[in-house]
Structures are given as C-alpha cells and as structure tokens.
Amino acid sequence: MESAPNMMSINRRTRLLLASEDARSPGSQAHRERTAVYAVAVGDRLGMDEIALVRLRLAAELRGIDALDPELSDLVASNELSLAIVELCVEYDRLRSGFGGGQQTSDEDCITWMKTTAPSKFEGAVVDALLTVQAVIQPIGT
C-alpha cells in the first residue's frame, strides 16, 4: 500500500509544477496537450504498445518539468525513439502554433520543414509517421 501515497504525492507535485509552468508561460498547457496528441498518434502509427503510448503521452505532457523532480523522470523514462518522437512533435507544434514566441507557420510550410529539415535531425520513420498523422489531427488549443 506504500505506492498509493507515493503516487498521490507525485500527482500533487506534478499538478503544482504544471500550474507554476502555466502561470509562467501562457499557452504552455495547450502546447503540451497538442504535443502529446501528436506524439501518441505518431507512436501508434509506429506500432508502439499501449503502455509505451501512455509513457509517451506522459513524456510529452511533462517535458521540461520532469527534470525538476527525479521521481517524475523515473516515471516517464523513455527510450531514444520516444524521446525523438516527443522532440519532433514539440518542434512541429512550435512551428504550427507559433508557441514560444515564434511565427505561426502555414500547413504547407510545416510540411516543407518536415520533408527538408526534420529528416536531418530525426529518424526518417518518425518524420514519415508525423507527416501521415498530422493531416488528420485537428489542432487543439491556441
């Protein structure tokens, strides 16, 4: 029964860290949610199992704040593929939404970026999966 209070403690700390991040950076919640949606869709397209997809969603939603709490890092510990998926989806969402002070980019320019720049930074299968799924995902948040 020791794990239940531990998970409750982790949940409480996670909520506090996320609330602090949201107050510091308006739009970060919507950015995390969009990134998680893209990442899970890419992972699913690549054939990841259900547990891997849950961990992928956590990694995307907790990206950045997990470094502030070692227990969170352990909870979302991911393999290189998961990390690459999250990083690609973060970059894609920043381009697509303009989050983080960037210029919002058109769908056409995002696709061009994925076909030209992204393959030099990310594994081809990951980029191809995002190219496939992004066309059917409706952007959420602003």
PyMOL commands that place a pseudoatom at each C-alpha (Angstrom):
pseudoatom trace, name=CA, resn=MET, resi=1, chain=A, elem=C, hetatm=0, pos=[0.000, 0.000, 0.000]
pseudoatom trace, name=CA, resn=GLU, resi=2, chain=A, elem=C, hetatm=0, pos=[3.060, 2.203, 0.167]
pseudoatom trace, name=CA, resn=SER, resi=3, chain=A, elem=C, hetatm=0, pos=[2.899, 3.007, -3.550]
pseudoatom trace, name=CA, resn=ALA, resi=4, chain=A, elem=C, hetatm=0, pos=[-0.552, 4.658, -3.345]
pseudoatom trace, name=CA, resn=PRO, resi=5, chain=A, elem=C, hetatm=0, pos=[0.576, 7.564, -1.106]
pseudoatom trace, name=CA, resn=ASN, resi=6, chain=A, elem=C, hetatm=0, pos=[3.728, 7.872, -3.231]
pseudoatom trace, name=CA, resn=MET, resi=7, chain=A, elem=C, hetatm=0, pos=[1.653, 8.183, -6.423]
pseudoatom trace, name=CA, resn=MET, resi=8, chain=A, elem=C, hetatm=0, pos=[-0.618, 10.701, -4.697]
pseudoatom trace, name=CA, resn=SER, resi=9, chain=A, elem=C, hetatm=0, pos=[2.437, 12.706, -3.712]
pseudoatom trace, name=CA, resn=ILE, resi=10, chain=A, elem=C, hetatm=0, pos=[3.796, 12.558, -7.255]
pseudoatom trace, name=CA, resn=ASN, resi=11, chain=A, elem=C, hetatm=0, pos=[0.413, 13.612, -8.620]
pseudoatom trace, name=CA, resn=ARG, resi=12, chain=A, elem=C, hetatm=0, pos=[0.241, 16.573, -6.219]
pseudoatom trace, name=CA, resn=ARG, resi=13, chain=A, elem=C, hetatm=0, pos=[3.790, 17.707, -7.065]
pseudoatom trace, name=CA, resn=THR, resi=14, chain=A, elem=C, hetatm=0, pos=[3.106, 17.273, -10.769]
pseudoatom trace, name=CA, resn=ARG, resi=15, chain=A, elem=C, hetatm=0, pos=[0.000, 19.451, -10.586]
pseudoatom trace, name=CA, resn=LEU, resi=16, chain=A, elem=C, hetatm=0, pos=[1.929, 22.148, -8.691]
pseudoatom trace, name=CA, resn=LEU, resi=17, chain=A, elem=C, hetatm=0, pos=[4.778, 22.113, -11.210]
pseudoatom trace, name=CA, resn=LEU, resi=18, chain=A, elem=C, hetatm=0, pos=[2.364, 22.255, -14.153]
pseudoatom trace, name=CA, resn=ALA, resi=19, chain=A, elem=C, hetatm=0, pos=[0.376, 25.116, -12.568]
pseudoatom trace, name=CA, resn=SER, resi=20, chain=A, elem=C, hetatm=0, pos=[3.610, 27.021, -11.989]
pseudoatom trace, name=CA, resn=GLU, resi=21, chain=A, elem=C, hetatm=0, pos=[4.695, 26.449, -15.607]
pseudoatom trace, name=CA, resn=ASP, resi=22, chain=A, elem=C, hetatm=0, pos=[1.284, 27.540, -16.914]
pseudoatom trace, name=CA, resn=ALA, resi=23, chain=A, elem=C, hetatm=0, pos=[1.429, 30.748, -14.843]
pseudoatom trace, name=CA, resn=ARG, resi=24, chain=A, elem=C, hetatm=0, pos=[4.977, 31.465, -16.043]
pseudoatom trace, name=CA, resn=SER, resi=25, chain=A, elem=C, hetatm=0, pos=[4.309, 30.691, -19.693]
pseudoatom trace, name=CA, resn=PRO, resi=26, chain=A, elem=C, hetatm=0, pos=[0.790, 31.328, -21.013]
pseudoatom trace, name=CA, resn=GLY, resi=27, chain=A, elem=C, hetatm=0, pos=[-0.149, 28.812, -23.667]
pseudoatom trace, name=CA, resn=SER, resi=28, chain=A, elem=C, hetatm=0, pos=[2.103, 26.084, -22.295]
pseudoatom trace, name=CA, resn=GLN, resi=29, chain=A, elem=C, hetatm=0, pos=[-0.819, 23.837, -21.327]
pseudoatom trace, name=CA, resn=ALA, resi=30, chain=A, elem=C, hetatm=0, pos=[-2.258, 23.901, -24.851]
pseudoatom trace, name=CA, resn=HIS, resi=31, chain=A, elem=C, hetatm=0, pos=[1.246, 23.335, -26.267]
pseudoatom trace, name=CA, resn=ARG, resi=32, chain=A, elem=C, hetatm=0, pos=[1.767, 20.288, -24.003]
pseudoatom trace, name=CA, resn=GLU, resi=33, chain=A, elem=C, hetatm=0, pos=[-1.641, 18.883, -24.943]
pseudoatom trace, name=CA, resn=ARG, resi=34, chain=A, elem=C, hetatm=0, pos=[-1.070, 19.326, -28.677]
pseudoatom trace, name=CA, resn=THR, resi=35, chain=A, elem=C, hetatm=0, pos=[2.409, 17.830, -28.422]
pseudoatom trace, name=CA, resn=ALA, resi=36, chain=A, elem=C, hetatm=0, pos=[1.031, 14.816, -26.528]
pseudoatom trace, name=CA, resn=VAL, resi=37, chain=A, elem=C, hetatm=0, pos=[-1.720, 14.261, -29.116]
pseudoatom trace, name=CA, resn=TYR, resi=38, chain=A, elem=C, hetatm=0, pos=[0.801, 14.360, -31.972]
pseudoatom trace, name=CA, resn=ALA, resi=39, chain=A, elem=C, hetatm=0, pos=[3.279, 12.136, -30.098]
pseudoatom trace, name=CA, resn=VAL, resi=40, chain=A, elem=C, hetatm=0, pos=[0.715, 9.448, -29.261]
pseudoatom trace, name=CA, resn=ALA, resi=41, chain=A, elem=C, hetatm=0, pos=[-0.571, 9.446, -32.844]
pseudoatom trace, name=CA, resn=VAL, resi=42, chain=A, elem=C, hetatm=0, pos=[2.996, 9.047, -34.148]
pseudoatom trace, name=CA, resn=GLY, resi=43, chain=A, elem=C, hetatm=0, pos=[3.763, 6.294, -31.627]
pseudoatom trace, name=CA, resn=ASP, resi=44, chain=A, elem=C, hetatm=0, pos=[0.568, 4.478, -32.558]
pseudoatom trace, name=CA, resn=ARG, resi=45, chain=A, elem=C, hetatm=0, pos=[1.439, 4.775, -36.243]
pseudoatom trace, name=CA, resn=LEU, resi=46, chain=A, elem=C, hetatm=0, pos=[4.844, 3.262, -35.475]
pseudoatom trace, name=CA, resn=GLY, resi=47, chain=A, elem=C, hetatm=0, pos=[3.186, 0.313, -33.707]
pseudoatom trace, name=CA, resn=MET, resi=48, chain=A, elem=C, hetatm=0, pos=[4.023, 1.105, -30.082]
pseudoatom trace, name=CA, resn=ASP, resi=49, chain=A, elem=C, hetatm=0, pos=[2.059, -0.883, -27.498]
pseudoatom trace, name=CA, resn=GLU, resi=50, chain=A, elem=C, hetatm=0, pos=[-0.461, 0.656, -25.105]
pseudoatom trace, name=CA, resn=ILE, resi=51, chain=A, elem=C, hetatm=0, pos=[1.938, 1.004, -22.176]
pseudoatom trace, name=CA, resn=ALA, resi=52, chain=A, elem=C, hetatm=0, pos=[4.533, 2.682, -24.382]
pseudoatom trace, name=CA, resn=LEU, resi=53, chain=A, elem=C, hetatm=0, pos=[1.870, 5.098, -25.654]
pseudoatom trace, name=CA, resn=VAL, resi=54, chain=A, elem=C, hetatm=0, pos=[0.854, 6.037, -22.093]
pseudoatom trace, name=CA, resn=ARG, resi=55, chain=A, elem=C, hetatm=0, pos=[4.501, 6.666, -21.200]
pseudoatom trace, name=CA, resn=LEU, resi=56, chain=A, elem=C, hetatm=0, pos=[4.915, 8.644, -24.424]
pseudoatom trace, name=CA, resn=ARG, resi=57, chain=A, elem=C, hetatm=0, pos=[1.929, 10.833, -23.516]
pseudoatom trace, name=CA, resn=LEU, resi=58, chain=A, elem=C, hetatm=0, pos=[3.380, 11.430, -20.043]
pseudoatom trace, name=CA, resn=ALA, resi=59, chain=A, elem=C, hetatm=0, pos=[6.793, 12.247, -21.517]
pseudoatom trace, name=CA, resn=ALA, resi=60, chain=A, elem=C, hetatm=0, pos=[5.211, 14.807, -23.852]
pseudoatom trace, name=CA, resn=GLU, resi=61, chain=A, elem=C, hetatm=0, pos=[2.989, 16.380, -21.201]
pseudoatom trace, name=CA, resn=LEU, resi=62, chain=A, elem=C, hetatm=0, pos=[5.728, 16.520, -18.572]
pseudoatom trace, name=CA, resn=ARG, resi=63, chain=A, elem=C, hetatm=0, pos=[8.575, 17.513, -20.884]
pseudoatom trace, name=CA, resn=GLY, resi=64, chain=A, elem=C, hetatm=0, pos=[10.736, 20.085, -19.165]
pseudoatom trace, name=CA, resn=ILE, resi=65, chain=A, elem=C, hetatm=0, pos=[9.201, 19.844, -15.716]
pseudoatom trace, name=CA, resn=ASP, resi=66, chain=A, elem=C, hetatm=0, pos=[10.289, 16.222, -15.283]
pseudoatom trace, name=CA, resn=ALA, resi=67, chain=A, elem=C, hetatm=0, pos=[13.842, 17.486, -14.817]
pseudoatom trace, name=CA, resn=LEU, resi=68, chain=A, elem=C, hetatm=0, pos=[12.672, 19.338, -11.684]
pseudoatom trace, name=CA, resn=ASP, resi=69, chain=A, elem=C, hetatm=0, pos=[11.588, 16.160, -9.911]
pseudoatom trace, name=CA, resn=PRO, resi=70, chain=A, elem=C, hetatm=0, pos=[13.612, 12.921, -10.086]
pseudoatom trace, name=CA, resn=GLU, resi=71, chain=A, elem=C, hetatm=0, pos=[10.542, 10.749, -9.419]
pseudoatom trace, name=CA, resn=LEU, resi=72, chain=A, elem=C, hetatm=0, pos=[8.850, 12.243, -12.474]
pseudoatom trace, name=CA, resn=SER, resi=73, chain=A, elem=C, hetatm=0, pos=[11.913, 11.486, -14.580]
pseudoatom trace, name=CA, resn=ASP, resi=74, chain=A, elem=C, hetatm=0, pos=[11.750, 7.873, -13.433]
pseudoatom trace, name=CA, resn=LEU, resi=75, chain=A, elem=C, hetatm=0, pos=[8.030, 7.709, -14.198]
pseudoatom trace, name=CA, resn=VAL, resi=76, chain=A, elem=C, hetatm=0, pos=[8.389, 8.933, -17.777]
pseudoatom trace, name=CA, resn=ALA, resi=77, chain=A, elem=C, hetatm=0, pos=[11.787, 7.427, -18.511]
pseudoatom trace, name=CA, resn=SER, resi=78, chain=A, elem=C, hetatm=0, pos=[11.728, 6.781, -22.219]
pseudoatom trace, name=CA, resn=ASN, resi=79, chain=A, elem=C, hetatm=0, pos=[13.829, 5.152, -24.865]
pseudoatom trace, name=CA, resn=GLU, resi=80, chain=A, elem=C, hetatm=0, pos=[15.561, 7.042, -27.666]
pseudoatom trace, name=CA, resn=LEU, resi=81, chain=A, elem=C, hetatm=0, pos=[12.637, 6.528, -30.052]
pseudoatom trace, name=CA, resn=SER, resi=82, chain=A, elem=C, hetatm=0, pos=[10.157, 8.030, -27.569]
pseudoatom trace, name=CA, resn=LEU, resi=83, chain=A, elem=C, hetatm=0, pos=[12.435, 10.983, -26.913]
pseudoatom trace, name=CA, resn=ALA, resi=84, chain=A, elem=C, hetatm=0, pos=[12.823, 11.587, -30.653]
pseudoatom trace, name=CA, resn=ILE, resi=85, chain=A, elem=C, hetatm=0, pos=[9.055, 11.447, -31.153]
pseudoatom trace, name=CA, resn=VAL, resi=86, chain=A, elem=C, hetatm=0, pos=[8.450, 13.973, -28.384]
pseudoatom trace, name=CA, resn=GLU, resi=87, chain=A, elem=C, hetatm=0, pos=[11.166, 16.347, -29.603]
pseudoatom trace, name=CA, resn=LEU, resi=88, chain=A, elem=C, hetatm=0, pos=[9.897, 16.218, -33.199]
pseudoatom trace, name=CA, resn=CYS, resi=89, chain=A, elem=C, hetatm=0, pos=[6.325, 16.876, -32.061]
pseudoatom trace, name=CA, resn=VAL, resi=90, chain=A, elem=C, hetatm=0, pos=[7.467, 19.778, -29.859]
pseudoatom trace, name=CA, resn=GLU, resi=91, chain=A, elem=C, hetatm=0, pos=[9.261, 21.381, -32.804]
pseudoatom trace, name=CA, resn=TYR, resi=92, chain=A, elem=C, hetatm=0, pos=[6.335, 20.717, -35.132]
pseudoatom trace, name=CA, resn=ASP, resi=93, chain=A, elem=C, hetatm=0, pos=[3.854, 22.290, -32.700]
pseudoatom trace, name=CA, resn=ARG, resi=94, chain=A, elem=C, hetatm=0, pos=[6.077, 25.328, -32.173]
pseudoatom trace, name=CA, resn=LEU, resi=95, chain=A, elem=C, hetatm=0, pos=[6.138, 25.871, -35.917]
pseudoatom trace, name=CA, resn=ARG, resi=96, chain=A, elem=C, hetatm=0, pos=[2.451, 25.120, -36.370]
pseudoatom trace, name=CA, resn=SER, resi=97, chain=A, elem=C, hetatm=0, pos=[1.144, 27.228, -33.464]
pseudoatom trace, name=CA, resn=GLY, resi=98, chain=A, elem=C, hetatm=0, pos=[3.824, 29.848, -33.002]
pseudoatom trace, name=CA, resn=PHE, resi=99, chain=A, elem=C, hetatm=0, pos=[4.159, 28.816, -29.340]
pseudoatom trace, name=CA, resn=GLY, resi=100, chain=A, elem=C, hetatm=0, pos=[7.246, 30.169, -27.615]
pseudoatom trace, name=CA, resn=GLY, resi=101, chain=A, elem=C, hetatm=0, pos=[7.299, 33.464, -29.449]
pseudoatom trace, name=CA, resn=GLY, resi=102, chain=A, elem=C, hetatm=0, pos=[7.791, 32.071, -32.914]
pseudoatom trace, name=CA, resn=GLN, resi=103, chain=A, elem=C, hetatm=0, pos=[5.869, 32.925, -36.032]
pseudoatom trace, name=CA, resn=GLN, resi=104, chain=A, elem=C, hetatm=0, pos=[2.868, 30.712, -36.732]
pseudoatom trace, name=CA, resn=THR, resi=105, chain=A, elem=C, hetatm=0, pos=[3.688, 28.686, -39.828]
pseudoatom trace, name=CA, resn=SER, resi=106, chain=A, elem=C, hetatm=0, pos=[1.288, 27.568, -42.533]
pseudoatom trace, name=CA, resn=ASP, resi=107, chain=A, elem=C, hetatm=0, pos=[0.448, 23.904, -43.042]
pseudoatom trace, name=CA, resn=GLU, resi=108, chain=A, elem=C, hetatm=0, pos=[2.350, 23.964, -46.313]
pseudoatom trace, name=CA, resn=ASP, resi=109, chain=A, elem=C, hetatm=0, pos=[5.481, 25.408, -44.680]
pseudoatom trace, name=CA, resn=CYS, resi=110, chain=A, elem=C, hetatm=0, pos=[5.278, 22.869, -41.832]
pseudoatom trace, name=CA, resn=ILE, resi=111, chain=A, elem=C, hetatm=0, pos=[5.119, 20.040, -44.352]
pseudoatom trace, name=CA, resn=THR, resi=112, chain=A, elem=C, hetatm=0, pos=[8.071, 21.523, -46.240]
pseudoatom trace, name=CA, resn=TRP, resi=113, chain=A, elem=C, hetatm=0, pos=[10.022, 21.696, -42.963]
pseudoatom trace, name=CA, resn=MET, resi=114, chain=A, elem=C, hetatm=0, pos=[9.197, 18.057, -42.214]
pseudoatom trace, name=CA, resn=LYS, resi=115, chain=A, elem=C, hetatm=0, pos=[10.325, 16.957, -45.663]
pseudoatom trace, name=CA, resn=THR, resi=116, chain=A, elem=C, hetatm=0, pos=[13.517, 19.024, -45.790]
pseudoatom trace, name=CA, resn=THR, resi=117, chain=A, elem=C, hetatm=0, pos=[14.848, 19.963, -42.341]
pseudoatom trace, name=CA, resn=ALA, resi=118, chain=A, elem=C, hetatm=0, pos=[13.366, 17.389, -39.958]
pseudoatom trace, name=CA, resn=PRO, resi=119, chain=A, elem=C, hetatm=0, pos=[14.978, 14.326, -41.623]
pseudoatom trace, name=CA, resn=SER, resi=120, chain=A, elem=C, hetatm=0, pos=[18.434, 15.724, -40.855]
pseudoatom trace, name=CA, resn=LYS, resi=121, chain=A, elem=C, hetatm=0, pos=[17.544, 15.882, -37.150]
pseudoatom trace, name=CA, resn=PHE, resi=122, chain=A, elem=C, hetatm=0, pos=[15.141, 12.973, -36.661]
pseudoatom trace, name=CA, resn=GLU, resi=123, chain=A, elem=C, hetatm=0, pos=[14.788, 9.356, -37.775]
pseudoatom trace, name=CA, resn=GLY, resi=124, chain=A, elem=C, hetatm=0, pos=[13.002, 9.078, -41.133]
pseudoatom trace, name=CA, resn=ALA, resi=125, chain=A, elem=C, hetatm=0, pos=[10.289, 6.705, -39.889]
pseudoatom trace, name=CA, resn=VAL, resi=126, chain=A, elem=C, hetatm=0, pos=[9.348, 9.156, -37.122]
pseudoatom trace, name=CA, resn=VAL, resi=127, chain=A, elem=C, hetatm=0, pos=[9.129, 12.060, -39.575]
pseudoatom trace, name=CA, resn=ASP, resi=128, chain=A, elem=C, hetatm=0, pos=[7.107, 9.955, -42.034]
pseudoatom trace, name=CA, resn=ALA, resi=129, chain=A, elem=C, hetatm=0, pos=[4.694, 8.941, -39.265]
pseudoatom trace, name=CA, resn=LEU, resi=130, chain=A, elem=C, hetatm=0, pos=[4.143, 12.583, -38.252]
pseudoatom trace, name=CA, resn=LEU, resi=131, chain=A, elem=C, hetatm=0, pos=[3.636, 13.550, -41.883]
pseudoatom trace, name=CA, resn=THR, resi=132, chain=A, elem=C, hetatm=0, pos=[0.939, 10.888, -42.120]
pseudoatom trace, name=CA, resn=VAL, resi=133, chain=A, elem=C, hetatm=0, pos=[-0.922, 11.616, -38.887]
pseudoatom trace, name=CA, resn=GLN, resi=134, chain=A, elem=C, hetatm=0, pos=[-0.691, 15.413, -38.805]
pseudoatom trace, name=CA, resn=ALA, resi=135, chain=A, elem=C, hetatm=0, pos=[-3.034, 15.685, -41.759]
pseudoatom trace, name=CA, resn=VAL, resi=136, chain=A, elem=C, hetatm=0, pos=[-5.907, 14.119, -39.805]
pseudoatom trace, name=CA, resn=ILE, resi=137, chain=A, elem=C, hetatm=0, pos=[-5.314, 15.713, -36.388]
pseudoatom trace, name=CA, resn=GLN, resi=138, chain=A, elem=C, hetatm=0, pos=[-7.314, 18.840, -35.740]
pseudoatom trace, name=CA, resn=PRO, resi=139, chain=A, elem=C, hetatm=0, pos=[-5.170, 21.333, -33.805]
pseudoatom trace, name=CA, resn=ILE, resi=140, chain=A, elem=C, hetatm=0, pos=[-6.431, 21.861, -30.255]
pseudoatom trace, name=CA, resn=GLY, resi=141, chain=A, elem=C, hetatm=0, pos=[-5.969, 24.928, -28.096]
pseudoatom trace, name=CA, resn=THR, resi=142, chain=A, elem=C, hetatm=0, pos=[-4.321, 28.102, -29.233]
for i in range(1, 142): cmd.bond("trace and resi %d" % i, "trace and resi %d" % (i + 1))
show_as sticks, trace
zoom trace
